[in-house]
Amino acid sequence: MSDVRCPNPTCGGPLRRFRDLNEAEAAATKAVVNKYPSERDEKFRPQAYHRCTTKGCRRVQRKDNWQMGGNLPEGF
């Protein structure tokens, strides 16, 4: 786990705790980041992503680039 920038307004601060993805989150993350050409199909590596642990936040993002990511669907 690490503290990194989370751009979601639900977090209310610049640095938040993130954790590695579980299996269900990894599958959903693939769909979320498919809009980035560098992350499509076999280029997607779930271990390169992590998720914000703030209650109510569904943000997933690359560990090495906080700008590459998005929100998981509701229910996560």
C-alpha positions as CSV (number, residue, x, y, z in Angstrom):
1,M,0.0,0.0,0.0
2,S,1.1,3.5,-0.7
3,D,-0.1,7.1,-0.4
4,V,-0.5,8.7,-3.8
5,R,-2.5,11.4,-5.5
6,C,-6.2,10.7,-6.0
7,P,-8.0,13.2,-8.2
8,N,-11.5,12.1,-7.2
9,P,-13.5,14.8,-5.4
10,T,-14.9,12.2,-3.0
11,C,-11.5,11.9,-1.4
12,G,-11.1,15.5,-0.3
13,G,-7.4,15.7,-0.2
14,P,-4.3,15.3,-2.4
15,L,-2.8,12.0,-1.0
16,R,-4.7,8.9,-0.3
17,R,-3.9,5.2,0.5
18,F,-4.1,2.8,-2.4
19,R,-3.9,-1.0,-2.5
20,D,-3.4,-3.7,-5.1
21,L,-6.5,-4.9,-7.1
22,N,-8.4,-8.0,-6.3
23,E,-9.5,-10.4,-9.1
24,A,-12.9,-8.8,-9.7
25,E,-11.5,-5.3,-9.7
26,A,-8.8,-6.3,-12.2
27,A,-11.4,-7.5,-14.7
28,A,-13.4,-4.3,-14.3
29,T,-10.3,-2.1,-14.5
30,K,-9.4,-3.6,-17.9
31,A,-12.7,-2.2,-19.2
32,V,-12.2,1.2,-17.5
33,V,-8.7,1.8,-19.0
34,N,-9.5,0.3,-22.5
35,K,-9.8,3.9,-23.8
36,Y,-6.0,4.3,-23.5
37,P,-4.3,2.7,-26.5
38,S,-1.3,1.6,-24.4
39,E,-3.6,-0.5,-22.2
40,R,-5.7,-2.3,-24.7
41,D,-5.9,-6.1,-25.1
42,E,-2.8,-8.0,-24.2
43,K,-1.0,-4.8,-23.2
44,F,-3.1,-4.5,-20.0
45,R,-1.3,-5.6,-16.9
46,P,-3.5,-5.6,-13.7
47,Q,-0.5,-5.6,-11.4
48,A,0.4,-2.1,-12.8
49,Y,-2.8,-0.7,-11.2
50,H,-4.0,0.0,-7.7
51,R,-7.2,1.2,-6.1
52,C,-8.0,4.0,-3.7
53,T,-9.1,2.8,-0.2
54,T,-11.0,5.9,0.8
55,K,-14.6,5.0,1.7
56,G,-16.9,5.7,-1.3
57,C,-14.1,6.1,-3.8
58,R,-13.9,3.7,-6.8
59,R,-10.7,5.2,-8.4
60,V,-8.3,2.8,-10.0
61,Q,-5.1,4.2,-11.6
62,R,-1.6,3.1,-12.8
63,K,0.9,2.9,-10.1
64,D,3.4,4.9,-12.2
65,N,1.0,7.5,-13.6
66,W,-1.9,8.8,-11.5
67,Q,-3.5,10.4,-14.6
68,M,-4.1,7.1,-16.3
69,G,-7.1,5.5,-14.7
70,G,-10.8,6.0,-13.9
71,N,-13.6,4.9,-11.7
72,L,-14.9,1.3,-11.3
73,P,-18.6,0.8,-12.0
74,E,-21.0,1.2,-9.0
75,G,-21.1,-1.8,-6.8
76,F,-17.3,-1.9,-6.3
